[in-house]
């Protein structure tokens, strides 16, 4: 990489800016990969593996139940399976259904936050947003991902209130998120034309991502550890 840096210094104009941007990104990925490799090498204790397996099984069950609820009730309107479970559990213990609802909504919120902090991409106009990293987060990444966190938190509340509408019927939360907010002056048109607008927005987002990818086609698509192992001339052991 030192030789590559010397070659970049000899360039000028647009070629210099382009190669410098790529080199800067490679250095960032290499540094991050080195930190990950050191963290894995110094990791001790076998119990964390079993804890990760248990948490993975729980997360898989929650994901499957979310999918069942979305297919059976939100999309097809056949049977509110998870709503029925929460209503049934509310019988013996009054607040147990609310706890289950909090687990489902909290799991979706955590998954959304986990995805947002890893958002890092390059806009077609040249702006670069890096993901969150402890003690090494850029200001543009912090502002951009912070706005995404706020928007996603509101969206998760709205989505959960619609998905578990049977269980939340009559509650103040459902009255606000499921009824009052849909009657706002401009927001109500989003719900009215959502079946037509959402597919168009999805197509536009795919087109935007494709254009960004084509304009940045020389971007190196390698994992951090792969680049680290390549530059250190070592091979991963199975």
Secondary structure, DSSP 8 states (H G I E B T S, - for coil): -HHHHHHHHT--HHHHHHHHHHHHHHHHHHHHHHHHHHHHHT---SHHHHHHHHHHHHHHHHHHHHHHHIIIIIIS-S--HHHHHHHHHHHHSTTHHHHHHHHHHHHHHHHHHHHHTT--EE-TTS-EE----TT---HHHHHHHHHHHHHHHHHHHHHHHHHTHHHHTTSHHHIIIIIIGGGSTTHHHHHHSHHHHHHHHHHHHHHHHHHHHHHTTTS----HHHHHHHHHT-----
